Amino acid sequence: MNDLSNLVITSTNPCLLVYMVDQSRSMEDLFGNASHSKSVEVANAINDILYEVGLRCIGTAGEIKNRFEVAIIGYGKASNSVQSAWEGPLQNKWVVSIKDIFDYPLGEENDKPIWIRPYAIDNTPMTKAFENAYRLCQDWISWGNHRDCHPPIIINITDGEATDAGNSYEPLKVQVERLKTLTTNFGNAFVLNIHISSSAGDRKLFPNYLDSSDKFGSLLFNLSSTLNDNMLRIASSKGYQVQNGSKGYVFNGNASDLINFLNIGTPQ
Amino acid sequence: MFKNSFSFEGRIRRSEFGISFILFVVARVIIAFMAAGLMSGGNGNDGAIVLSLLLSIPLLWFLWAQGAKRCHDIGNSGWFQLIPFYALWMLFQDGEPGPNQYGENPKDIQSNYYNTNNQNNSTNNYNQNNQSNNTGYPGNYGGGHNSSSLNQPSFRNQNADNEDGYKNGSLYN
């Protein structure tokens, strides 16, 4: 296994980012103390992070270099449905290079491009979403020289419990652990979880242990990968109290936590 | 705007319904003048009545169809437009966000694409699939990360059936 700190993300060795977005009905509830819904907050955060990632990929001649490829998996837009969340010209695409992302946005809001819209429709087939993420990442790793690339980073954003994991959540655990076994020559795939709710207070940010009565929150914490050195550095620079062993898990983060988390999960 | 104006299915925005109502009123006034002209021209009331009816039927169909679609946008059955003064609600109430049981949000369908420096979308052979996106990852990763994959035949959407979830190999379909 090669040392991740020696890896430079380039257009010939890109990194795959997979955002998994909960689009279930409960996402229409308000985000913390904000006046808008959780689904709006999440869509805005993802649109913002895509824009920032793109700006980070601008080369010396002003062109966008394909250092990142992005997939957005939506789940819950229809009953037990998992689908690519890209819209507009990118509808039905799965993995899209950052240059194509910038060339084909869905539209524009507040003078910035947007790529996804908020949805809060049906139930929460999270197990199925992770299973789809596994096969997608497996295909990506197997393609071309991707085994010599940064391992995929999967960021799951949800506000509630999976509706397809039964009472024991065993099927969900199986899928997530299976996903974490995928490797490139630089390590295992990272799975990070953002667990948001409508209630204010009681934030938990990158803990290295979790003492919670929320069974599902504890599950997501346990299933989250440990932050690597780069992620620890970025989290620390943003003022988060992190240490070795901190997990890629946030519960009830606010809007800036959401953006920061997404930034931390994106290799710099 | 004004696609399938005589259909009772789907959803339309407030603006389209407002314009439809104005068009209806203008057309009714024109018909009334024509009928009045016929009566004053000595053709009698019967001709005027027949003309008025013949022209009014499609007009009413148009108005009711547009009204039904506006009701759908609000999330109600088209029959709601028969409620007295409900038309005011139809003119001012915003549509339901996102898709509902009657169809996609017309605001989403009409969103404008961001105009970047790359205006030459005519070279894009990408075959956009307008079906409801209820499909999963179908496989066929063929584009590669270092090419403008959207212009390559392998980047066309090959997912013909609506099977849910990602299909192995459709990474860059």
Interface residues (C-beta under 8 A of the other chain):
Chain A: S11 T12 P14 N66 E69 I73 K77 A78 N80 S81 V82 Q83 S84 E87 G88 P89 Q91 N92 K93 W94 V95 S97 K99 D100 F102 D103 Y104 P105 L106 G107 E108 P113 I114 R117 P118 Y119 A120 I121 K128 E131 N132 R135 L136 D139 W140 W143 G144
Chain B: P97 G98 P99 D108 S111 N112 Y113 Y114 N115 T116 N118 N121 N124 Y126 Q128 N129 N133 N134 T135 G136 Y137 G139 Y141 G144 H145 N146 S148 S149 L150 N157 N159 D164 G165 Y166 N168 G169 S170 L171 Y172 N173
